[in-house]
């Protein structure tokens, strides 16, 4: 043992900050736009423990590819220690319901509700802390 040097003196890593990232989706999330959405999510996954809020309030059209992109984003974010919150408009909420996906996602009435964990969240699965 070398005098004055201890292997026990390693300091713990500082806590990671949880980041909220807002992704606004245009009028559609379809075959033609899903690749761009997936790329944006992939870029955010580089950040650890990121909470992504996807604002879909003005999105009118979501096809099967768009739904698949949302499901894949949720799974990838959860696997990386982050989570996905959706802010659906009426058209998207109806599409999620028809696909049986309302209870699969964490939903919020607006981006602020998703970041502040307010009680006006739309009922869905438990909130990820």
DSSP file (Angstrom, degrees, kcal/mol; ACC not computed):
  #  RESIDUE AA STRUCTURE BP1 BP2  ACC     N-H-->O    O-->H-N    N-H-->O    O-->H-N    TCO  KAPPA ALPHA  PHI   PSI    X-CA   Y-CA   Z-CA
    1    1 A X              0   0    0      0, 0.0     2,-0.4     0, 0.0     5,-0.1   0.000 360.0 360.0 360.0 134.0    0.0    0.0    0.0
    2    2 A X    >   -     0   0    0      3,-0.2     3,-1.6     1,-0.1     2,-0.1  -0.700 360.0-107.5 -85.1 133.3    1.3    3.4   -0.9
    3    3 A X  T 3  S+     0   0    0     -2,-0.4     3,-0.1     1,-0.2    -1,-0.1  -0.363  99.2  12.0 -63.4 132.8    1.2    5.9    1.9
    4    4 A X  T 3  S+     0   0    0      1,-0.2     2,-0.5    -2,-0.1    -1,-0.2   0.380 103.4 103.0  85.3  -3.6   -1.5    8.6    1.6
    5    5 A X    <   +     0   0    0     -3,-1.6     2,-0.4     3,-0.0    -1,-0.2  -0.953  45.0 178.5-116.1 128.4   -3.4    6.9   -1.3
    6    6 A X    >   -     0   0    0     -2,-0.5     3,-1.0     1,-0.1    -3,-0.0  -0.989  30.6-150.4-130.2 136.2   -6.6    5.1   -0.6
    7    7 A X  G >  S+     0   0    0     -2,-0.4     3,-0.7     1,-0.2    -1,-0.1   0.658  97.5  68.2 -73.1 -14.8   -8.9    3.3   -3.1
    8    8 A X  G 3  S+     0   0    0      1,-0.2    -1,-0.2    -3,-0.0    -3,-0.0   0.495  79.5  79.3 -81.6  -3.9  -11.8    4.1   -0.7
    9    9 A X  G <   +     0   0    0     -3,-1.0     2,-0.4     2,-0.1    -1,-0.2   0.250  58.8 127.2 -92.4  14.9  -11.5    7.9   -1.4
   10   10 A X    <   -     0   0    0     -3,-0.7     2,-0.2     1,-0.1    -3,-0.0  -0.579  57.3-133.6 -73.1 127.0  -13.4    7.7   -4.7
   11   11 A X        -     0   0    0     -2,-0.4     3,-0.1     1,-0.1    -2,-0.1  -0.547  21.8-108.4 -80.8 145.5  -16.3   10.2   -4.7
   12   12 A X        -     0   0    0     -2,-0.2    -1,-0.1     1,-0.1     2,-0.1  -0.332  41.6 -93.3 -68.5 155.6  -19.7    9.1   -5.9
   13   13 A X        -     0   0    0      1,-0.1    -1,-0.1    -2,-0.0     3,-0.1  -0.413  45.9-106.0 -64.7 142.6  -21.0   10.5   -9.2
   14   14 A X        -     0   0    0      1,-0.1    -1,-0.1    -2,-0.1    -3,-0.0  -0.369  47.6 -88.3 -65.6 153.2  -23.1   13.6   -8.8
   15   15 A X        -     0   0    0      1,-0.1     2,-0.3    -3,-0.1    -1,-0.1  -0.323  44.2-116.0 -62.6 145.1  -26.8   13.0   -9.3
   16   16 A X        -     0   0    0     -3,-0.1     2,-0.3     1,-0.0    -1,-0.1  -0.621  24.6-123.7 -82.0 139.1  -28.0   13.3  -12.9
   17   17 A X        -     0   0    0     -2,-0.3     2,-0.6     1,-0.0    -1,-0.0  -0.631  20.0-128.1 -80.1 139.3  -30.5   16.1  -13.7
   18   18 A X        -     0   0    0     -2,-0.3     2,-0.3    32,-0.1    32,-0.2  -0.795  27.6-154.2 -88.3 125.0  -33.7   15.0  -15.2
   19   19 A X  E     -a   50   0A   0     30,-0.7    32,-3.7    -2,-0.6     2,-0.5  -0.762   8.3-147.5-102.5 144.6  -34.3   17.0  -18.4
   20   20 A X  E     -a   51   0A   0     -2,-0.3     2,-0.5    30,-0.2    32,-0.2  -0.956  16.8-172.7-108.1 125.9  -37.6   17.7  -20.0
   21   21 A X  E     -a   52   0A   0     30,-2.7    32,-3.3    -2,-0.5     2,-0.5  -0.978  12.3-147.6-120.0 130.1  -37.5   18.0  -23.8
   22   22 A X  E     -a   53   0A   0     -2,-0.5     2,-0.6    30,-0.2    32,-0.2  -0.856  11.1-170.7 -99.2 125.7  -40.6   19.2  -25.8
   23   23 A X  E     -a   54   0A   0     30,-3.2    32,-2.6    -2,-0.5     2,-0.5  -0.966   9.1-156.6-115.1 115.0  -41.0   17.7  -29.2
   24   24 A X  E     -a   55   0A   0     -2,-0.6     2,-0.4    30,-0.2    32,-0.1  -0.799   5.9-153.3 -94.4 131.0  -43.8   19.4  -31.2
   25   25 A X        -     0   0    0     30,-2.2    33,-0.3    -2,-0.5     4,-0.1  -0.833  12.3-133.2-104.2 140.2  -45.3   17.3  -34.0
   26   26 A X        -     0   0    0     -2,-0.4    -1,-0.1     2,-0.3    32,-0.1   0.317  52.4 -56.7 -73.4-153.8  -46.8   19.0  -37.0
   27   27 A X  S    S+     0   0    0     32,-0.2    33,-2.2    33,-0.1    34,-1.5   0.664 119.3  26.9 -69.6 -15.6  -50.2   18.2  -38.7
   28   28 A X  E     -d   61   0B   0     31,-0.2     2,-0.4    32,-0.2    -2,-0.3  -1.000  48.4-163.0-148.1 151.7  -49.4   14.6  -39.2
   29   29 A X  E     +d   62   0B   0     32,-2.7    34,-1.4    -2,-0.3    37,-0.4  -0.859  52.2 128.2-127.4  92.2  -47.3   11.7  -37.8
   30   30 A X  S >> S-     0   0    0     -2,-0.4     4,-2.6    32,-0.2     3,-1.3  -0.622  76.7 -66.9-135.3-174.1  -47.4    9.3  -40.7
   31   31 A X  T 34 S+     0   0    0      1,-0.3     4,-0.5    -2,-0.2    31,-0.0   0.853 130.2  51.3 -49.1 -39.8  -45.2    7.2  -43.0
   32   32 A X  T 34 S+     0   0    0      1,-0.2    -1,-0.3     2,-0.1     4,-0.1   0.698 122.2  27.6 -76.0 -20.2  -43.8   10.4  -44.5
   33   33 A X  T <> S+     0   0    0     -3,-1.3     4,-1.7     2,-0.1     3,-0.3   0.532  95.2  87.4-118.6 -10.8  -42.9   12.1  -41.2
   34   34 A X  H  X S+     0   0    0     -4,-2.6     4,-3.0     1,-0.2     5,-0.2   0.842  84.4  58.8 -64.1 -34.7  -42.2    9.2  -38.8
   35   35 A X  H  > S+     0   0    0     -4,-0.5     4,-2.2     1,-0.2    -1,-0.2   0.908 106.6  47.9 -62.4 -41.3  -38.5    8.9  -39.8
   36   36 A X  H  > S+     0   0    0     -3,-0.3     4,-2.0     2,-0.2    -1,-0.2   0.908 112.3  49.7 -64.3 -42.0  -37.9   12.5  -38.8
   37   37 A X  H  X S+     0   0    0     -4,-1.7     4,-2.2     2,-0.2    -2,-0.2   0.934 110.5  49.6 -61.5 -47.2  -39.7   11.9  -35.5
   38   38 A X  H  X S+     0   0    0     -4,-3.0     4,-2.5     1,-0.2    -1,-0.2   0.883 109.5  52.7 -60.6 -38.5  -37.7    8.8  -34.7
   39   39 A X  H  X S+     0   0    0     -4,-2.2     4,-2.2    -5,-0.2    -1,-0.2   0.900 107.9  50.2 -63.6 -41.1  -34.5   10.6  -35.5
   40   40 A X  H  X S+     0   0    0     -4,-2.0     4,-1.7     2,-0.2    -2,-0.2   0.916 111.8  48.0 -63.4 -43.3  -35.4   13.4  -33.0
   41   41 A X  H  X S+     0   0    0     -4,-2.2     4,-1.9     1,-0.2    -2,-0.2   0.913 109.8  52.8 -64.3 -42.6  -36.1   10.8  -30.3
   42   42 A X  H  X S+     0   0    0     -4,-2.5     4,-0.8     1,-0.2    -1,-0.2   0.904 107.4  52.1 -59.7 -41.2  -32.8    9.0  -31.0
   43   43 A X  H >< S+     0   0    0     -4,-2.2     3,-0.5     1,-0.2     4,-0.3   0.880 110.9  47.7 -61.4 -37.7  -31.0   12.3  -30.6
   44   44 A X  H >< S+     0   0    0     -4,-1.7     3,-1.5     1,-0.2    -1,-0.2   0.794  98.8  67.3 -74.8 -28.4  -32.6   12.9  -27.3
   45   45 A X  H 3< S+     0   0    0     -4,-1.9    -1,-0.2     1,-0.3    -2,-0.2   0.750  84.8  72.7 -66.0 -22.1  -31.9    9.4  -26.0
   46   46 A X  T << S+     0   0    0     -4,-0.8     2,-0.3    -3,-0.5    -1,-0.3   0.858  87.4  74.5 -58.3 -33.5  -28.2   10.3  -26.0
   47   47 A X  S X  S-     0   0    0     -3,-1.5     3,-0.6    -4,-0.3     2,-0.2  -0.655  92.9-124.9 -77.3 134.4  -29.1   12.4  -23.0
   48   48 A X  T 3  S+     0   0    0     -2,-0.3   -29,-0.3     1,-0.2    33,-0.1  -0.586  81.8   5.3 -86.4 146.0  -29.7   10.1  -20.0
   49   49 A X  T 3  S+     0   0    0     31,-0.9   -30,-0.7    -2,-0.2     2,-0.4   0.863  85.8 165.2  53.6  44.3  -32.9   10.1  -18.0
   50   50 A X  E <   -a   19   0A   0     -3,-0.6    33,-1.6   -32,-0.2     2,-0.6  -0.711  31.7-145.5 -90.3 140.0  -34.6   12.6  -20.3
   51   51 A X  E     -ab  20  83A   0    -32,-3.7   -30,-2.7    -2,-0.4     2,-0.5  -0.930  16.8-156.9-102.8 117.5  -38.3   13.0  -20.1
   52   52 A X  E     -ab  21  84A   0     31,-2.8    33,-3.0    -2,-0.6     2,-0.6  -0.838   5.8-162.7-100.9 129.1  -39.7   13.7  -23.6
   53   53 A X  E     -ab  22  85A   0    -32,-3.3   -30,-3.2    -2,-0.5     2,-0.7  -0.953   6.6-158.2-109.6 118.3  -43.0   15.5  -23.9
   54   54 A X  E     -ab  23  86A   0     31,-3.0    33,-2.7    -2,-0.6     2,-0.8  -0.876   6.6-150.4-102.8 113.9  -44.5   15.0  -27.4
   55   55 A X  E     +ab  24  87A   0    -32,-2.6   -30,-2.2    -2,-0.7     3,-0.2  -0.743  29.5 159.6 -88.1 108.8  -47.0   17.8  -28.1
   56   56 A X  E >   + b   0  88A   0     31,-2.5    33,-1.2    -2,-0.8     3,-1.2   0.057  33.9 117.1-114.2  20.9  -49.6   16.4  -30.5
   57   57 A X  T 3  S+     0   0    0      1,-0.3    33,-0.3    31,-0.3    34,-0.2   0.803  84.6  36.3 -64.3 -28.9  -52.4   18.9  -29.8
   58   58 A X  T 3  S+     0   0    0    -33,-0.3     2,-0.5    -3,-0.2    -1,-0.3   0.265  89.6 114.1-107.3  10.9  -52.4   20.2  -33.4
   59   59 A X    <   +     0   0    0     -3,-1.2    33,-0.5     1,-0.2    32,-0.2  -0.724  35.6 175.0 -85.0 125.5  -51.8   16.8  -35.0
   60   60 A X        +     0   0    0    -33,-2.2     2,-0.4    -2,-0.5   -32,-0.2   0.696  61.8  45.7-102.0 -25.0  -54.7   15.7  -37.1
   61   61 A X  E     +d   28   0B   0    -34,-1.5   -32,-2.7     2,-0.0     2,-0.4  -0.978  50.6 167.2-132.5 124.1  -53.5   12.5  -38.7
   62   62 A X  E     -d   29   0B   0     -2,-0.4   -32,-0.2   -34,-0.2     2,-0.1  -0.977  16.1-169.4-131.4 118.4  -51.6    9.5  -37.2
   63   63 A X     >  -     0   0    0    -34,-1.4     4,-2.5    -2,-0.4     5,-0.2  -0.315  44.7 -84.6 -96.2-173.8  -51.3    6.4  -39.2
   64   64 A X  H  > S+     0   0    0      1,-0.2     4,-2.3     2,-0.2     5,-0.1   0.847 129.8  52.6 -61.7 -34.9  -50.1    2.9  -38.2
   65   65 A X  H  > S+     0   0    0      2,-0.2     4,-2.1     1,-0.2    -1,-0.2   0.901 109.4  49.6 -67.6 -40.1  -46.5    3.9  -38.8
   66   66 A X  H  > S+     0   0    0    -37,-0.4     4,-1.9     2,-0.2    -2,-0.2   0.913 110.7  49.1 -64.1 -43.3  -46.9    7.0  -36.6
   67   67 A X  H  X S+     0   0    0     -4,-2.5     4,-2.5     1,-0.2    -2,-0.2   0.910 110.5  51.8 -61.3 -41.5  -48.4    4.9  -33.8
   68   68 A X  H  X S+     0   0    0     -4,-2.3     4,-2.6     1,-0.2    -2,-0.2   0.877 106.9  53.0 -62.2 -37.7  -45.5    2.5  -34.2
   69   69 A X  H  X S+     0   0    0     -4,-2.1     4,-2.2     2,-0.2    -1,-0.2   0.884 109.8  48.3 -65.1 -38.5  -43.1    5.4  -33.9
   70   70 A X  H  X S+     0   0    0     -4,-1.9     4,-2.3     2,-0.2    -2,-0.2   0.923 112.7  47.6 -66.9 -44.3  -44.8    6.5  -30.6
   71   71 A X  H  X S+     0   0    0     -4,-2.5     4,-2.3     1,-0.2    -2,-0.2   0.929 113.6  47.8 -62.0 -45.5  -44.7    3.0  -29.2
   72   72 A X  H  X S+     0   0    0     -4,-2.6     4,-2.7     1,-0.2     5,-0.2   0.889 110.1  52.9 -63.6 -39.3  -41.0    2.6  -30.1
   73   73 A X  H  X S+     0   0    0     -4,-2.2     4,-2.6     2,-0.2     5,-0.2   0.925 109.2  49.0 -62.5 -44.1  -40.1    5.9  -28.7
   74   74 A X  H  X S+     0   0    0     -4,-2.3     4,-2.6     1,-0.2     5,-0.2   0.939 113.4  46.5 -60.9 -46.6  -41.8    5.0  -25.3
   75   75 A X  H  X S+     0   0    0     -4,-2.3     4,-2.2     1,-0.2    -2,-0.2   0.918 114.1  47.1 -63.3 -44.3  -40.0    1.7  -25.2
   76   76 A X  H  X S+     0   0    0     -4,-2.7     4,-1.3     2,-0.2     6,-0.2   0.908 113.6  47.6 -66.4 -41.6  -36.6    3.2  -26.1
   77   77 A X  H  <>S+     0   0    0     -4,-2.6     5,-2.9    -5,-0.2     3,-0.3   0.927 112.1  49.1 -65.5 -44.5  -36.9    6.0  -23.6
   78   78 A X  H ><5S+     0   0    0     -4,-2.6     3,-1.3    -5,-0.2    -2,-0.2   0.907 109.6  52.8 -61.3 -40.5  -38.0    3.7  -20.8
   79   79 A X  H 3<5S+     0   0    0     -4,-2.2    -1,-0.2     1,-0.3    -2,-0.2   0.785 109.2  49.9 -65.4 -27.0  -35.0    1.4  -21.6
   80   80 A X  T 3<5S-     0   0    0     -4,-1.3   -31,-0.9    -3,-0.3    -1,-0.3   0.379 125.7 -98.9 -92.9   4.7  -32.6    4.3  -21.4
   81   81 A X  T < 5S+     0   0    0     -3,-1.3    -3,-0.2    -4,-0.3    -2,-0.1   0.478  93.1 100.7  92.9   2.5  -34.0    5.5  -18.0
   82   82 A X      < -     0   0    0     -5,-2.9     2,-0.3    -6,-0.2    -1,-0.3  -0.228  57.9-140.3-101.5-164.9  -36.2    8.2  -19.5
   83   83 A X  E     -b   51   0A   0    -33,-1.6   -31,-2.8    -2,-0.1     2,-0.4  -0.985   6.2-128.3-157.0 162.9  -39.9    8.4  -20.2
   84   84 A X  E     -b   52   0A   0     -2,-0.3    22,-0.7   -33,-0.2     2,-0.4  -0.944  16.8-172.3-119.3 133.3  -42.3    9.7  -22.7
   85   85 A X  E     -bc  53 106A   0    -33,-3.0   -31,-3.0    -2,-0.4     2,-0.4  -0.991  11.5-151.5-123.9 132.8  -45.4   11.8  -22.1
   86   86 A X  E     -bc  54 107A   0     20,-2.9    22,-2.3    -2,-0.4     2,-0.5  -0.843  11.0-163.1-105.6 141.9  -47.9   12.6  -24.8
   87   87 A X  E     -b   55   0A   0    -33,-2.7   -31,-2.5    -2,-0.4   -30,-0.2  -0.836  28.6-167.2-117.0  87.8  -50.1   15.8  -25.0
   88   88 A X  E     -b   56   0A   0     -2,-0.5   -31,-0.3    20,-0.3     2,-0.1  -0.488  15.2-144.1 -84.6 146.1  -52.7   14.6  -27.4
   89   89 A X     >  -     0   0    0    -33,-1.2     4,-2.7   -30,-0.2     5,-0.2  -0.377  44.8 -87.1 -85.7 179.0  -55.3   16.6  -29.2
   90   90 A X  H  > S+     0   0    0    -33,-0.3     4,-2.2     1,-0.2     5,-0.2   0.890 127.3  49.8 -58.6 -42.1  -58.7   15.2  -29.9
   91   91 A X  H  > S+     0   0    0    -32,-0.2     4,-1.9     2,-0.2    -1,-0.2   0.911 114.6  43.9 -65.3 -41.6  -57.8   13.5  -33.1
   92   92 A X  H  > S+     0   0    0    -33,-0.5     4,-2.8   -36,-0.3     5,-0.2   0.901 112.1  52.6 -70.6 -40.5  -54.8   11.8  -31.6
   93   93 A X  H  X S+     0   0    0     -4,-2.7     4,-2.2     1,-0.2    -2,-0.2   0.906 110.2  48.9 -61.9 -40.2  -56.6   10.8  -28.5
   94   94 A X  H  X S+     0   0    0     -4,-2.2     4,-2.5    -5,-0.2    -1,-0.2   0.901 111.9  49.0 -64.4 -40.6  -59.3    9.2  -30.6
   95   95 A X  H  X S+     0   0    0     -4,-1.9     4,-1.6     2,-0.2    -2,-0.2   0.897 110.8  49.7 -67.3 -40.5  -56.7    7.4  -32.6
   96   96 A X  H  <>S+     0   0    0     -4,-2.8     5,-3.3     2,-0.2     6,-0.6   0.908 112.2  49.2 -62.7 -41.1  -54.9    6.1  -29.5
   97   97 A X  H ><5S+     0   0    0     -4,-2.2     3,-1.4    -5,-0.2    -2,-0.2   0.920 109.7  49.9 -64.8 -43.7  -58.3    4.9  -28.1
   98   98 A X  H 3<5S+     0   0    0     -4,-2.5    -1,-0.2     1,-0.3    -2,-0.2   0.791 112.2  49.1 -68.0 -25.6  -59.2    3.1  -31.4
   99   99 A X  T 3<5S-     0   0    0     -4,-1.6    -1,-0.3    -5,-0.2    -2,-0.2   0.401 114.4-117.3 -90.4   2.5  -55.8    1.4  -31.3
  100  100 A X  T < 5S+     0   0    0     -3,-1.4    -3,-0.2    -4,-0.2     3,-0.1   0.793  82.4 118.1  69.4  28.5  -56.2    0.4  -27.7
  101  101 A X    >>< +     0   0    0     -5,-3.3     3,-1.0    -6,-0.2     4,-1.0   0.395  32.6  98.7-110.5   2.4  -53.2    2.5  -26.7
  102  102 A X  G >4 S+     0   0    0     -6,-0.6     3,-0.5     1,-0.3    23,-0.3   0.902  90.6  43.6 -57.5 -41.1  -54.6    5.1  -24.3
  103  103 A X  G 34 S+     0   0    0      1,-0.2    -1,-0.3    21,-0.2    -2,-0.1   0.549 103.7  67.5 -83.8  -6.1  -53.5    3.1  -21.2
  104  104 A X  G <4 S+     0   0    0     -3,-1.0     2,-0.3    20,-0.1    -1,-0.2   0.784  99.1  54.9 -80.0 -28.9  -50.0    2.4  -22.7
  105  105 A X  S << S-     0   0    0     -4,-1.0    20,-0.9    -3,-0.5     2,-0.6  -0.701  82.1-119.1-108.4 154.9  -48.9    6.1  -22.6
  106  106 A X  E     -c   85   0A   0    -22,-0.7   -20,-2.9    -2,-0.3     2,-0.3  -0.852  41.3-164.1 -85.9 122.3  -48.6    8.7  -19.9
  107  107 A X  E     -c   86   0A   0     -2,-0.6    15,-0.3    15,-0.5     2,-0.3  -0.838  13.0-174.8-114.5 147.4  -50.9   11.5  -21.1
  108  108 A X        -     0   0    0    -22,-2.3   -20,-0.3    -2,-0.3    13,-0.2  -0.958  31.9-128.5-136.6 156.0  -51.2   15.1  -20.0
  109  109 A X  S    S-     0   0    0     -2,-0.3     2,-0.3    11,-0.3    12,-0.1   0.761  92.4  -4.8 -76.3 -25.2  -53.6   17.9  -20.9
  110  110 A X  S  > S-     0   0    0    -24,-0.1     4,-1.5     1,-0.1     3,-0.5  -0.966  79.6 -96.4-158.9 165.4  -50.7   20.3  -21.8
  111  111 A X  H  > S+     0   0    0     -2,-0.3     4,-1.9     1,-0.2     5,-0.2   0.853 120.7  56.5 -58.7 -35.5  -46.9   20.4  -21.7
  112  112 A X  H  > S+     0   0    0      1,-0.2     4,-2.6     2,-0.2    -1,-0.2   0.893 103.7  53.4 -64.1 -38.6  -46.9   22.2  -18.3
  113  113 A X  H  >>S+     0   0    0     -3,-0.5     5,-1.1     1,-0.2     4,-1.0   0.873 108.4  50.9 -63.4 -36.2  -49.0   19.4  -16.7
  114  114 A X  H  <5S+     0   0    0     -4,-1.5    -1,-0.2     1,-0.2    -2,-0.2   0.887 115.7  40.6 -68.6 -38.8  -46.5   16.9  -17.9
  115  115 A X  H  <5S+     0   0    0     -4,-1.9    -2,-0.2     1,-0.2    -1,-0.2   0.824 121.1  41.3 -80.1 -30.9  -43.5   18.8  -16.5
  116  116 A X  H  <5S-     0   0    0     -4,-2.6    -1,-0.2    -5,-0.2    -2,-0.2   0.493  98.6-130.1 -96.7  -3.9  -45.2   19.8  -13.2
  117  117 A X  T  <5 -     0   0    0     -4,-1.0    -3,-0.2    -5,-0.2    -4,-0.1   0.880  43.1-179.6  56.9  39.6  -46.9   16.5  -12.5
  118  118 A X    > < -     0   0    0     -5,-1.1     3,-0.8    -6,-0.2    -1,-0.1  -0.227  39.4-114.6 -70.8 163.2  -50.2   18.4  -12.0
  119  119 A X  T 3  S+     0   0    0      1,-0.2    -1,-0.1     2,-0.0    -2,-0.0   0.520 103.2  80.1 -78.0  -5.3  -53.4   16.7  -11.1
  120  120 A X  T 3   +     0   0    0      2,-0.1   -11,-0.3    -7,-0.0    -1,-0.2   0.189  63.5 133.0 -90.2  20.8  -55.1   17.6  -14.3
  121  121 A X    <   -     0   0    0     -3,-0.8     2,-0.3   -13,-0.2   -13,-0.2  -0.373  68.6-107.4 -60.9 145.9  -53.3   14.8  -16.2
  122  122 A X        -     0   0    0    -15,-0.3   -15,-0.5     1,-0.1    -1,-0.1  -0.637  48.8 -96.3 -70.8 133.0  -55.6   12.7  -18.3
  123  123 A X  S    S+     0   0    0     -2,-0.3     2,-0.2   -17,-0.1    -1,-0.1  -0.245  73.1 121.5 -55.7 137.2  -56.0    9.4  -16.6
  124  124 A X        -     0   0    0      1,-0.2   -18,-0.2   -21,-0.1   -21,-0.2  -0.819  62.2 -25.1-167.4-157.0  -53.6    6.8  -17.9
  125  125 A X  S    S-     0   0    0    -20,-0.9    -1,-0.2   -23,-0.3   -18,-0.2  -0.118  86.8 -67.6 -65.9 170.5  -50.8    4.5  -16.6
  126  126 A X        -     0   0    0      1,-0.1     2,-0.3    -3,-0.1    -1,-0.2  -0.179  56.2-102.6 -61.4 153.5  -48.9    5.5  -13.5
  127  127 A X        -     0   0    0     -3,-0.1     2,-0.5     1,-0.1    -1,-0.1  -0.598  33.3-124.7 -77.1 131.9  -46.6    8.5  -13.6
  128  128 A X              0   0    0     -2,-0.3    -1,-0.1     1,-0.2   -45,-0.0  -0.693 360.0 360.0 -81.9 122.4  -42.9    7.6  -13.9
  129  129 A X              0   0    0     -2,-0.5    -1,-0.2     0, 0.0    -2,-0.0   0.372 360.0 360.0-103.7 360.0  -40.8    9.2  -11.2
